Amino acid sequence: MSEMIDEIVAEGMAAIAAAGDERALRDVEVEFLGKKGKVAGLMQEMRNLSAEERPAFGKDVNIAKQTLEKLVVAARRTLQTATLLKEVSDPFDDPTLPGTAELHGGLHPLTIVTEEVEEIFRSMGFIIPDYPEAESEFFNFEALNIPGDHPARDTQDTFWLKDGNLLRTHTSPGQVRAMREFKPPFKAIFPGKVYRYEAIDASHEHTFHQVEGILIDRDVSVANLIHSMKVLLDEIFKRESVIRLRPGYFPFVEPGFELDIQCAVCGGSGCSVCKQSGWVELLPCGLIHPNVIRHGGLDPAEWTGWAFGLGLSRLVMMKYQINDIRHLMGGDLRFLEQF
Ligand code: PHE
């Protein structure tokens, strides 16, 4: 019987010595020392022994087991050291270098603010349709009361597409699309990218973001408009906002206004964001021109409405005190990772 033990120990020692890596060693360990391994098998042999032989045999099997266990531990240590040595002697692998940080994704500041604005309007019952960025000349200009020879076209330098369409220069084409799509009375906002063929500087980009808002109902007045704009700015800035109204000319509204908000960065005392004026031009708006209502398929004698075009890019810049609009579309991760 004790030859059987010697044989298995010899076999085990050879297998341990031959194991070339930690995985192979683990397999050997299971084969000999596992629950159903060869050493456990020896214990089963006890049944065939007499009561006097059993204690001595059991003792020998235990010694054999401990011998193999010690060898496995030693072999494992040797293999681990070898792996480590290989790693540190690799000229391309310097273990003293700092580790690589995990990369985290995040939301773009424009996305954050757009979602906030959408949430505010959704809670006030506005619908949020989506309209095309490649637009027809009709919806971008004609339907908005800007005929071909109208000087207002020059204020919105346009990227024309080869097929005669264009990249929308504002979100206002959605006004007419929404009137054609939804049954009045209704209120809607449509945020999105707009494009202008502009010389680029700290406050001008060829691609920027607006949110257009419209409300169509009976007997809408300038008082409704001003009140609504005030409420929405209070919501957006989460405080009582100070506003100022100036006449503004846009062919698709009558009367039209430029709505300025007292600079949130300096509180009106003057800073680089408001160009020392204390005011930021943020919200052109007005009552929708009867011609536009007509292009929307509605009767201006029955339906009236207001519209605004909120400068989303500018809003983001105010909120996060960003002084150069080019950061927004620049794609520089060092900038974006701050949000
Ligand atoms: N579409 C105009 C622009 O981009 C802004 C505007 C929208 C003005 C709605 C009045 C009403 O300049």
Boltz pocket constraint, residues with backbone or C-beta under 6 A from the ligand:
constraints:
  - pocket:
      binder: B
      contacts: [[A, 169], [A, 170], [A, 171], [A, 172], [A, 213], [A, 250], [A, 253], [A, 256], [A, 257], [A, 284], [A, 285], [A, 286], [A, 307], [A, 308], [A, 309], [A, 310]]
      max_distance: 6.0
